Amino acid sequence: MSKKKNTLLRNTSILMAATIISRVIGLLYRSPLGETIGNEGLGYYSTASNLYTILLLISSYSIPMAVSKIVSERLALKEYRNAHRVFHGALLYAVIVGGVAALVAFFGGKFLLPYNQQNALLALRVLAPTIFFSAVLGVLRGYFQAHSTMMPTSISQIIEQVFNAAFSIGAAWFFIQQFATNDTEHAKFGAAGGTLGTGAGVLAGLCFMVIVYGVNRKTILRKVAKDTRHREESYREIFQVLFLMVTPVIFTTFIYNCNAYLDNYLFFTILGWHGENQKALNAAYGEFSNYYVTLINVPLAMASASASAMMPEVSSCYATGDLDEANDKILETIRLTMFISIPAAVGLGVLAFPITGVLFPSSSSLSGKLLMMGAVSVVFSALSTITNSVLQSIGQQKKALHNAAISLGMDLAILALILTVFPKTNIYAVVFAGILFSLSMCILNNLSIRKHLNFRNEFKNTYVKPLIAAAIMGVVTWVVYYGSLPSPNAHPSAC
């Protein structure tokens, strides 16, 4: 294996390891958090988190990716001074946009939340300052990723999750003890305390990244001082490049991820029109977003790690005109991602009930049913995550935006139709629409990459072999596990 491939594999492995650790921590604290604030509280927590995520997407979620791409292109051409000026420009952009988004969340949350979810407003206001800190943190992470060093980002992710877990549970308990006087306030203040942990985690991660930059600052400035051969880009040019790069990426990522918020809105609004019990809907959505989505996101987080490690590598190859090397890196990343995602999907589907029963004792059988139904989305979502990053790496942000818009429109139309005509499908309709969304993104992105890079997928080793191995694993696991239980519907939480 070449040195370049070793670099990509090493960086991907580092990010994946950090992601696994972070997700395990996330899984471990979800259960005690659920026990503390209850399913209704989880519903408010999820509603606030979904809107927070949308505002985060607009202000900062895509900044690491954009900064990584722009800076890595300049580093590939040895334009160290311009790379550092991009860093400064991105920081200013993050401060402005992150600050505005934080103010919108704090003062405008009442108008952005569904009319029957106003109890989530306090949790959203607690989250508001986190948007600002996340924007600045994103710039620092993207800058170091552009230097092909993933260790700072990885460590900061772990620190962030540790502080998140500790403060979420502690603050939720404290808020409930100090302020709650009835069941509704128990859920309301518990959700607000839970969201406080998110801010504590981001702030801790930001402090670590500032320290890392301080340690490396002399080395960075030394390279900048030696770069006298290249024309210095003006900040006006840099802001223009940032705007042209960040804006399409933000809108693409916004569309790519805002289906959670819009699905939430359609779910509560349409079923509210049908007269469904609001507490029952809140509990069902709480199990979906806090148990099902949490488990699905574990393998998907590793796909995101692969995409983050791949992006500066592909951008550098594309900037220097080495398309063959770019295609090799894309194929290597997809193969590694499928090697993890396909077995993960089968494992989650086959062992849905024991997994939810062990990790989330307070969950009902609904979580297991949702996981069994939606496990296949892991494969489609993982592949769409990689291909989305590929399009952004080669400057095809508008094509990625176009594909995401089509997929989102289809997702919302199908979900609205199912909930309107078949309201008894309830939360299962949200899972089904999500599967179709990720499948559509996967297909459209692959067609776009084939057109612009003449990229050809390799199916035998990338898809077929992992699928066969995972199928055998799934059958054996099903027979061994379910064959040993007294009832085919039994699972650990019911035994």
C-alpha positions in Angstrom: 0.0 0.0 0.0 1.3 3.4 -0.9 2.3 6.1 1.6 -0.7 8.2 0.5 -3.1 5.3 1.1 -1.5 4.7 4.4 -2.2 8.3 5.4 -5.8 8.1 4.4 -6.3 4.8 6.3 -4.5 6.1 9.4 -6.5 9.3 9.5 -9.8 7.4 8.9 -8.9 4.8 11.6 -8.1 7.6 14.1 -11.4 9.4 13.5 -13.3 6.1 13.6 -11.8 5.1 16.9 -12.7 8.4 18.4 -16.2 8.1 17.0 -16.7 4.7 18.5 -15.6 5.9 21.9 -17.8 9.0 21.7 -20.8 7.0 20.6 -20.3 4.4 23.3 -20.3 7.2 25.8 -23.4 8.6 24.2 -25.2 5.3 24.4 -24.2 4.8 28.0 -25.6 8.2 29.2 -28.8 8.0 27.1 -30.3 5.4 29.4 -29.8 7.2 32.7 -30.9 10.5 31.1 -34.1 8.8 29.9 -34.7 7.4 33.4 -34.2 10.9 34.8 -36.4 13.0 32.6 -38.9 10.3 31.3 -40.2 9.7 27.7 -42.2 13.0 27.7 -39.0 14.8 28.7 -37.1 13.0 26.0 -39.7 14.2 23.5 -39.1 17.8 24.5 -35.4 17.2 24.5 -35.6 15.8 21.0 -37.8 18.6 19.6 -35.4 21.3 20.9 -32.4 19.3 19.7 -33.9 19.0 16.2 -34.4 22.7 15.8 -31.0 23.4 17.4 -29.5 21.0 14.8 -31.1 23.0 11.9 -29.7 26.3 13.2 -26.3 24.5 13.8 -26.3 23.3 10.2 -26.8 26.8 9.0 -24.2 28.4 11.2 -21.4 25.9 11.8 -22.1 22.2 11.0 -20.5 22.4 7.5 -17.7 24.7 8.5 -15.2 22.0 9.3 -15.8 20.4 5.9 -15.6 23.7 4.0 -12.5 24.9 5.9 -10.8 21.5 5.4 -11.4 21.6 1.7 -10.3 25.2 1.1 -7.2 25.1 3.3 -6.1 21.7 2.0 -6.2 23.0 -1.6 -3.9 25.8 -0.6 -1.6 23.5 1.4 -1.4 21.2 -1.6 -0.1 24.1 -3.7 2.2 25.1 -0.7 0.3 28.4 -0.2 0.8 28.5 3.5 0.2 32.2 4.0 -3.1 32.0 2.1 -4.1 28.9 4.0 -3.7 30.8 7.3 -5.6 33.8 6.0 -8.4 31.5 5.1 -8.3 30.3 8.7 -8.7 33.9 10.0 -11.5 34.6 7.6 -13.3 31.5 8.6 -13.1 32.4 12.2 -14.7 35.8 11.6 -17.4 34.2 9.5 -18.1 31.7 12.3 -18.3 34.4 14.9 -20.8 36.4 12.9 -23.0 33.6 11.6 -22.8 31.6 14.9 -23.8 34.7 16.9 -26.8 35.5 14.7 -28.0 31.9 14.8 -27.7 31.8 18.6 -29.8 34.9 18.9 -32.4 33.5 16.6 -32.6 30.3 18.7 -33.0 32.3 21.9 -35.4 35.0 20.9 -37.2 33.3 17.9 -37.6 29.8 19.2 -41.2 30.4 20.2 -42.2 30.9 16.6 -40.1 28.1 15.2 -41.3 25.3 17.5 -44.6 23.5 16.7 -47.6 25.0 18.5 -48.1 21.9 20.7 -44.4 21.7 21.6 -43.9 25.0 23.4 -42.7 23.2 26.5 -39.4 22.5 24.6 -38.7 26.3 24.4 -36.7 26.4 27.6 -34.5 23.5 26.4 -33.9 25.4 23.1 -32.9 28.6 24.9 -30.4 26.7 27.0 -28.9 25.3 23.8 -28.7 28.7 22.1 -25.2 29.7 23.2 -23.9 26.3 22.1 -24.5 27.3 18.5 -21.9 30.1 18.7 -19.3 28.0 20.4 -19.8 25.2 17.9 -19.2 27.5 15.0 -15.7 28.5 16.3 -14.9 24.9 17.3 -15.8 23.8 13.7 -13.2 26.2 12.2 -10.5 24.9 14.4 -11.3 21.3 13.7 -11.5 21.9 9.9 -8.1 23.7 10.0 -6.3 20.8 11.5 -8.1 18.2 9.4 -6.8 20.1 6.3 -3.2 19.4 7.6 -4.1 15.7 7.5 -3.9 15.4 11.3 -7.0 14.0 12.8 -5.8 13.5 16.3 -6.8 17.0 17.7 -10.3 16.5 16.3 -10.6 13.0 17.6 -9.5 13.9 21.2 -11.7 17.0 21.2 -14.7 14.8 20.2 -14.1 12.4 23.2 -13.6 15.3 25.6 -16.9 16.9 24.3 -18.8 13.7 24.8 -17.5 13.0 28.3 -18.5 16.5 29.5 -21.8 16.2 27.6 -22.7 12.9 29.4 -21.7 14.1 32.9 -23.4 17.5 32.7 -26.5 16.3 30.9 -27.4 13.8 33.7 -26.3 16.1 36.5 -28.0 19.2 35.2 -31.2 17.3 34.4 -31.4 16.0 37.9 -30.6 19.4 39.5 -33.2 21.3 37.4 -35.9 18.7 38.3 -35.1 18.9 42.0 -35.0 22.7 42.1 -37.8 23.8 39.7 -40.2 21.0 38.9 -43.5 20.8 40.8 -45.6 18.5 38.5 -45.2 15.9 35.8 -45.2 18.5 33.0 -42.6 20.7 34.6 -40.6 17.5 35.4 -40.4 16.8 31.7 -39.8 20.5 30.8 -37.0 21.3 33.2 -35.5 17.8 32.8 -35.2 18.4 29.1 -33.6 21.8 29.7 -31.0 20.3 32.1 -30.2 17.6 29.5 -29.5 20.2 26.8 -27.1 22.0 29.2 -24.7 19.1 28.8 -24.4 19.7 25.1 -23.1 23.2 25.7 -20.7 22.0 28.4 -19.3 19.4 26.0 -18.8 21.9 23.1 -17.2 24.4 25.4 -14.8 21.8 26.7 -13.9 20.7 23.2 -13.3 24.3 22.1 -10.9 24.9 25.1 -8.9 21.8 24.0 -8.7 22.9 20.4 -7.5 26.4 21.4 -4.8 24.8 23.4 -3.8 22.7 20.5 -3.6 25.7 18.2 -1.5 27.5 20.8 1.0 24.7 20.9 1.3 24.6 17.1 1.1 28.3 16.5 4.9 28.9 16.2 5.3 26.1 13.6 2.4 27.3 11.6 3.6 30.9 11.6 7.1 29.8 10.6 5.8 28.2 7.4 3.7 31.3 6.8 6.7 33.6 7.1 8.7 31.5 4.6 6.0 31.6 2.0 7.0 34.6 -0.1 6.5 33.1 -3.6 2.8 33.2 -3.8 0.5 36.2 -4.2 -1.3 37.0 -1.0 -5.1 36.7 -1.3 -7.0 39.7 0.0 -9.6 39.0 2.7 -12.2 40.1 0.2 -11.2 37.3 -2.1 -11.1 34.9 0.9 -14.6 35.8 2.1 -15.8 35.4 -1.5 -14.3 31.9 -1.7 -15.6 31.1 1.7 -19.1 32.3 0.8 -19.1 30.4 -2.5 -17.9 27.2 -0.8 -19.7 27.4 2.6 -23.1 28.5 1.3 -23.8 25.6 -1.0 -22.3 23.2 1.6 -24.5 24.7 4.3 -27.6 24.4 2.2 -26.8 20.9 1.1 -26.1 19.8 4.7 -29.2 21.7 5.8 -31.4 19.9 3.4 -29.6 16.6 4.0 -30.3 16.8 7.7 -33.3 19.0 8.2 -35.6 16.2 7.4 -35.5 15.3 11.1 -37.0 18.7 12.0 -39.5 18.7 9.2 -40.5 15.0 9.9 -41.0 16.0 13.5 -43.2 18.9 12.5 -45.3 16.9 10.1 -45.6 14.0 12.6 -47.0 16.1 15.4 -49.1 18.4 13.2 -50.8 15.9 11.0 -51.5 13.3 13.7 -52.6 16.2 15.9 -55.3 17.0 13.3 -56.4 13.4 13.5 -56.9 13.8 17.2 -54.1 11.5 18.4 -53.1 11.7 22.1 -50.3 14.3 22.4 -48.5 12.5 25.3 -48.6 9.2 23.4 -47.2 10.9 20.3 -44.5 12.6 22.4 -43.5 9.3 24.0 -43.4 7.5 20.6 -41.3 10.3 19.0 -39.0 10.2 22.1 -38.3 6.5 21.6 -37.7 7.1 17.9 -35.3 10.0 18.2 -33.5 9.0 21.4 -33.2 5.3 21.1 -33.7 4.3 17.4 -31.8 7.3 15.9 -29.1 7.1 18.5 -28.4 3.4 17.6 -28.6 4.1 13.9 -26.2 6.9 14.2 -23.4 4.8 15.7 -22.3 3.2 12.4 -23.3 6.4 10.5 -20.9 8.4 12.7 -18.1 6.2 11.4 -19.1 6.9 7.8 -18.9 10.6 8.7 -15.5 10.0 10.1 -14.4 8.4 6.8 -15.8 11.3 4.8 -14.0 13.8 7.0 -10.7 12.0 6.6 -11.3 11.5 2.8 -12.3 15.1 1.9 -8.9 16.9 2.3 -7.2 14.0 0.5 -9.6 14.0 -2.5 -9.5 17.9 -2.6 -5.7 17.9 -2.8 -5.7 15.3 -5.6 -8.3 17.2 -7.5 -6.5 20.5 -7.1 -3.3 19.0 -8.6 -5.2 17.2 -11.4 -4.5 13.6 -10.1 -7.9 12.2 -10.9 -6.8 8.5 -10.8 -5.5 9.0 -7.2 -8.7 10.8 -6.3 -10.8 7.8 -7.6 -8.6 5.4 -5.7 -9.2 7.3 -2.5 -12.9 7.4 -3.1 -13.1 3.7 -3.7 -11.0 2.9 -0.7 -13.2 5.0 1.5 -16.4 3.5 0.2 -15.0 -0.1 0.6 -14.0 0.6 4.2 -17.4 2.2 5.0 -19.3 -0.7 3.5 -17.1 -3.2 5.3 -18.5 -1.7 8.5 -22.0 -0.5 7.5 -23.4 -3.7 5.9 -22.6 -6.0 8.9 -23.8 -3.2 11.3 -27.1 -3.0 9.5 -27.7 -6.8 9.6 -26.6 -6.9 13.3 -28.9 -4.1 14.3 -31.8 -5.6 12.5 -31.4 -9.2 13.8 -30.6 -8.2 17.4 -32.9 -5.1 17.6 -34.8 -6.3 20.6 -31.9 -7.4 22.8 -29.9 -4.3 21.9 -32.6 -1.9 22.9 -33.5 -4.0 25.9 -30.0 -4.0 27.3 -28.9 -0.5 26.4 -32.2 1.3 27.1 -34.0 -0.6 29.9 -36.7 2.1 30.1 -37.6 1.7 26.4 -40.7 -0.3 25.3 -40.8 -2.9 22.5 -41.5 0.0 20.1 -37.7 0.8 19.9 -36.9 -2.7 18.9 -39.5 -2.8 16.2 -38.3 0.5 14.8 -34.7 -0.6 14.8 -35.6 -3.9 13.0 -37.5 -2.0 10.4 -35.0 0.8 9.8 -31.7 -1.0 10.1 -31.3 -1.1 6.3 -31.0 2.7 6.3 -27.5 2.4 7.8 -26.1 1.2 4.4 -27.9 3.8 2.3 -27.2 6.7 4.7 -23.5 5.7 5.0 -23.0 5.6 1.2 -24.9 8.9 0.7 -22.7 10.5 3.4 -19.5 9.5 1.5 -20.8 10.4 -1.9 -22.0 13.8 -0.6 -18.6 14.6 0.6 -17.0 13.5 -2.7 -19.2 16.0 -4.6 -18.2 18.7 -2.2 -14.5 17.8 -2.5 -14.5 18.3 -6.3 -16.4 21.6 -6.2 -19.8 20.1 -7.2 -21.7 21.6 -4.2 -24.6 22.7 -6.3 -25.1 19.2 -7.6 -25.1 17.8 -4.1 -27.6 20.5 -3.1 -29.8 19.6 -6.1 -29.8 15.9 -5.2 -30.5 16.7 -1.5 -33.5 18.9 -2.5 -35.1 16.2 -4.6 -34.7 13.6 -1.9 -36.1 15.9 0.8 -39.1 16.7 -1.3 -39.8 13.1 -1.9 -39.4 12.3 1.8 -41.8 15.0 2.9 -44.4 14.2 0.3 -44.4 10.5 1.1 -44.5 11.1 4.9 -47.4 13.6 4.6 -49.3 11.2 2.4 -48.9 8.2 4.7 -49.7 10.1 7.9 -52.8 11.7 6.3 -54.2 8.5 4.7 -52.9 5.9 7.2 -52.6 7.8 10.5 -52.3 4.5 12.4 -48.8 3.9 10.9 -47.8 6.5 13.5 -44.0 6.7 14.0 -43.3 3.8 11.5 -44.2 6.2 8.7 -41.2 8.5 9.8 -38.8 5.5 9.6 -40.1 4.4 6.2 -39.8 8.0 4.8 -36.2 8.2 6.2 -35.2 5.0 4.4 -36.5 6.3 1.0 -34.7 9.7 1.6 -31.3 8.0 2.1 -31.8 5.6 -0.8 -32.7 8.5 -3.1 -29.6 10.5 -2.0 -27.4 7.4 -2.5 -28.6 6.8 -6.1 -28.5 10.5 -7.2 -25.0 11.1 -5.8 -23.6 8.0 -7.4 -24.9 9.1 -10.8 -23.3 12.6 -10.3 -19.9 11.2 -9.3 -19.9 8.9 -12.3 -20.6 11.9 -14.6 -18.0 14.2 -13.2 -15.1 11.9 -12.2 -15.8 8.9 -14.5 -15.8 6.9 -11.3 -16.8 3.3 -11.4 -17.8 1.3 -8.4 -16.3 -2.1 -7.7 -19.1 -4.3 -6.6 -17.6 -7.7 -5.8 -15.3 -6.8 -2.9 -17.1 -3.6 -1.9 -20.7 -4.8 -1.7 -21.2 -8.5 -2.5 -18.7 -10.1 -0.2 -19.6 -8.0 2.9 -23.3 -8.7 2.2 -22.8 -12.5 1.9 -20.7 -12.6 5.1 -23.2 -10.4 6.9 -26.2 -12.5 5.7 -24.5 -15.7 7.1 -23.8 -13.9 10.3 -27.4 -12.7 10.6 -28.9 -16.2 9.9 -26.6 -17.9 12.4 -27.2 -15.2 15.1 -31.0 -15.4 14.5 -31.1 -19.2 14.9 -28.8 -19.3 17.9 -30.3 -16.4 19.8 -34.0 -16.6 19.1 -33.9 -20.4 18.9 -32.8 -20.4 22.6 -35.7 -18.3 23.8 -39.0 -19.7 25.0 -40.9 -17.4 22.7 -40.0 -16.0 19.3 -41.2 -12.5 20.5 -39.1 -12.6 23.6 -36.2 -10.3 24.3 -34.0 -9.6 27.3 -36.2 -6.8 28.7 -39.2 -9.1 28.7 -37.5 -12.2 30.0 
